[in-house]
Amino acid sequence: MRKLGVVATSLLALSNLAGLIGSSAQAVARPADAAKRHVMVSREVHHDVSPPLRNMTPSTTPGRSHPALRVHGAPQKVVRSKDTSGTVANPRIPSPIANFDGIAANGSAPPDTQGAAGTTQYFEMANTEIAVYSKTGSIILAPEKTNTLWSGFGGGCQTNNDGDGVVLWDTIAQRWVISQFSVSTTPYLECVAVSATTDATGSYYRYSFSYSSFPDYPKMGVWPDAYYVSLNLFNAGGTQALGTELCAYNRSAMLTGAAATQQCFMGYTSGEHTQLPGSLDGTRQPSTGENEYFVGLSSTANNLAYFKFHVDWATPSNSTLTGPTNLGVTAFSQACGGGTCIPQSGTTQQLDSLGDRVMARLAYRNLGTAESLVVNHAVTSGSSVGERWYELRVSGGNLTVYQQGTDAPDSSYRWMGSIASDQSGDISLGYSVSSSSLHPGVRYTGRLPGDPLGTMPQGEGTVFTGAGSQTGGLSRWGDYSAMSIDPADDCTFWYTNEYIPSNGSFNWHTRIASYKFSTCGTPPPNDFSISANPSSITLTQGQSGTSTISTVITSGSSQSVTLSASGLPSGATASFNPNPINSGSSSTLTITTASTTPPGTYTVTVTGTGTYATHSTTITLTVNPSGGGSVVVNGGFETGDFTGWTRSGVLLPTIQSGGAHTGTYSAKLGSSVPFNGDSILQQTITVPSAGGTLVFWYNPHCPDTIQYDQQQAQIRSTGGSILATVMNVCSNSAVWTQVSYSLNPWAGQTVVLWFNAHDDNYPSDPTYMLLDDVAVNAAALFPFSVRCPPLTERTPRTFLVSMANTPLGPATTWSSVP
């Protein structure tokens, strides 16, 4: 179910908390949605163990129609349609293996098509009905009311049959997870059933969880530590959207039929913001204790937004929800402005795009070399609609966009998608397709790992070509479809969606199909990646510097890799220890400059030549003239104290032993324990008369945002006024990073180098940074040579002056007279 025409309102009043920015005394209130949240813990309303589903008497409870969609006439019977499917537009896309009709019209619309494959069965749900099939399409459990599964359970789960169902396969436990909501009566409930065995027609551990507001559009995901669910909350009349509630069900308890609790947080506290929980595919699990991710569209244009949920069942007060964090993506416009514009053949009736939300599932897979999540939503594409899809990856506990693209190969409209990836990293996207000359049908596309990023070049296959359009003023076309992966081989895609066999309003059918890329499961090629840390080195003439060259096996097995460097300036040399290496290991690169190495900035290319593959990475090498680093006293803190420096603020900086950028010591500004105010380190210097460049390295730790906590560097006058802000960041990379800044505007003047770590004393996000190798490199003199012609008394003398790297050019002639 999806509420339409809702008005945003506030559900929770969360405290606004203040932070202090930089050295100013200006307080800024935290937005309620970004405030620290409190977990809400509650037990299930009821739980029990059911008799086998196959032995239960089918329920006769009428299905609940969606808002403003009343059923005309009696429910229709399930009819097996003639197969007019299986065409392939491009021979690279695999043809369907199985392709058969599923549940058909049952008196309500849209069908909210859901389904998943188990080890030997396929379980389908279409809003208010469930059915179980063999993988060849034989009926194991004929379609019957969903609340049959809760017969004898009591309460709203038994008496109501309200839909908005979810079907998942728990790949870790080899169990089915089924849910639907109960909202016709109060209390509002989410009814959840976990199978006791791999048999979808067997017994279930049944649960009901209660909510104070209407829990619309529930979406669930399987994660090792919980079953996670997102709920769009509404008031009882469905006229006000009250925000998004994100919950965790105690999975370990529910797998045994024991009493279970749920832990919930408010994500957004007003409006409607669909968030999808990550749901595990495959056998590789996330690392123990890894956060669950929820992803949706951001209220900021051209962004996704994600939350991180950490659950602690032993100590619920330790559970946390952080976010929303914006994730910038390629610019897009919601399909149909988020509403209705999808054309159909033979009618002026248009269909709803659901372009205002991401579409289930957010499919997670641990590829071994990376953690990948795929998701999609419908966007405007030229004069039609296409499917925008993303592959997100986990990096440092956060999500990044690995690749993205919009599938719109022609002028037809593609929407209502669902996406997943197989064990080899192949990705497939299924969707509805329609146009003014095309009845709505079901198609799919895909990509292989070696295809260019952001593309679906494997062509398009057809599951079913619709023979009719939806008419009678009914614009709603499903609320979701379902793509899943067969756990039996972890390669076969299963997709289900709806179609119309002939023009009508409540005569939809569903179609179930499977297909597999032929390369899935074959041994991957031996390959690796290469990187440098740090990726920039700054040296004074005659000095040496190092960088760690790391290789990672991205597929296949290890191979021998020989390292080499190119692009070095004159007089500089490079060596590797050890060399060669096996992929998956690292080597130390040492670059040594000579006293005659020309100052400047160079790109050094490090190449790893392997037995089966060759890759390279680059390092930026900056060479400064000798004698340029004496302006700053004790810039490397190798005295083990703050000689030459002045400390101030509410928390004085400290000397850090070990882990320095170079040498033994660095300075620590701030603390790993929250504090309220500034931690300042400064030194007064005289900029060389020829100017120069301020160079320093910092290692940042700032888990909050720059609105509240900062790591700063400024050039100040001796009177304290700010001349320039060199750096103002809130980074949590914990990686040594170089900053260079020209001091030429203050050549010959006395200025103050001012560094600061500011913390707003907020629990759990302390801010600090390490500072090292602070130097002022003098401006380089221009090397030149002079050739004088033979002197003839009382004749003009002409000097040919050759100058390198100057604004005057590589060669300039100056003339003079006696």
Summary of the structure (lengths in Angstrom):
residues: 818
radius of gyration: 32.3
end to end distance: 95.7
largest distance: 122.5
contacts: 2912
relative contact order: 0.09
helix: 4%
strand: 50%
